[in-house]
Amino acid sequence: MNSLIIESVALVVVTVVFVLLLRAGYFLKISAYWGEMMEEMKKCTWPTWEELLGSTVLVMVAIVGIGGFTVLVDYICSNIIKAII
């Protein structure tokens, strides 16, 4: 019985909030935003498969290079610290 009352109150609260948002025009604003966003997305130019593949390879090479540099610097610094200690 207690959960039924809680569910009923929750349903009433959700309904009131929905009606208030509807009357304030928030759903129209969201709809307008969505329409404008879709219109702008049509203006975008998307990369070709070759451009995407080239960019992906470039990023992977950069990650490996930076990772290798980090490992090398860490190795050198740890050996210097071991020599000092």
C-alpha positions in Angstrom: 0.0 0.0 0.0 2.9 2.4 0.9 4.6 1.8 -2.5 1.4 2.5 -4.3 1.1 5.9 -2.6 4.7 6.7 -3.5 4.2 5.7 -7.1 1.0 7.7 -7.3 2.7 10.8 -5.9 5.7 10.3 -8.3 3.3 10.0 -11.2 1.5 13.2 -10.2 4.8 15.1 -9.8 6.1 13.9 -13.2 2.8 14.9 -14.8 2.9 18.4 -13.2 6.5 19.0 -14.3 5.7 17.8 -17.8 2.7 20.2 -18.1 4.7 23.1 -16.7 7.5 22.5 -19.2 5.0 22.1 -22.0 3.3 25.4 -21.1 6.6 27.2 -20.8 7.6 26.2 -24.3 10.6 24.2 -23.5 9.7 21.3 -25.8 9.3 23.8 -28.7 12.8 25.1 -27.9 14.2 21.6 -27.9 12.5 20.8 -31.1 13.8 24.0 -32.7 17.3 23.3 -31.5 17.1 19.8 -32.9 16.0 21.1 -36.3 18.7 23.7 -36.4 21.3 21.2 -35.4 20.3 18.7 -38.2 20.4 21.6 -40.7 23.9 22.5 -39.7 25.0 18.8 -39.8 24.0 18.7 -43.5 26.5 21.5 -44.1 29.4 19.6 -42.6 31.9 17.9 -44.8 32.9 14.5 -43.6 36.3 12.9 -44.3 36.6 10.3 -46.9 37.6 6.7 -45.9 41.2 7.4 -47.0 41.5 10.6 -45.0 40.1 8.9 -41.9 42.5 6.0 -42.3 45.4 8.3 -42.7 44.5 10.4 -39.7 44.0 7.2 -37.6 47.4 5.9 -38.6 49.0 9.3 -37.8 47.5 9.3 -34.4 48.6 5.8 -33.7 52.2 6.6 -34.7 52.2 9.7 -32.6 50.9 7.7 -29.5 53.6 5.1 -30.0 56.2 7.8 -30.4 55.2 9.7 -27.3 54.9 6.5 -25.3 58.3 5.4 -26.4 59.8 8.7 -25.5 58.1 8.6 -22.1 59.5 5.1 -21.4 62.9 6.1 -22.5 63.0 9.3 -20.3 61.6 7.2 -17.4 64.3 4.6 -17.8 67.1 7.2 -18.0 65.8 9.1 -15.0 65.4 5.9 -12.9 68.9 4.8 -13.7 70.3 8.3 -12.8 68.4 8.1 -9.5 69.7 4.6 -8.8 73.2 5.8 -9.5 72.8 8.7 -7.1 71.3 6.5 -4.3 
